[in-house]
Amino acid sequence: MKIGKKTIPIDILTKKWDRFKGYMWKLDPITKGLCFPKKRYLSTYFYCQPVDVVMTDKEYHILYLYHHLRSEKRILFKRKVYYTFVLPVDSCKDLVVGDQLSIQE
């Protein structure tokens, strides 16, 4: 994923255990993002560090944006969301709702 001049590697999580775990109990600094396809909600319980969360539709248009989301927070079910990205903190401070993410494979 490319945000401005910064490139962030993304892991796409499709297995149940990986989707459940996310960044739970991760003490090392977060350097890459996670992509949860078809996930319309998120819980940051047991996350040891803050994260940024971006929720997009199928065409990667940003619908919801959460900066510096701390542990033990929940994002309730959101309509029209297709992808949920969990990114390192302060990685999406230049983004606004309505922008389109640049995804490179």
Order of alpha helices (4+ residues) and beta strands (2+ residues): beta-beta-beta-alpha-beta-beta-beta-beta-beta-beta
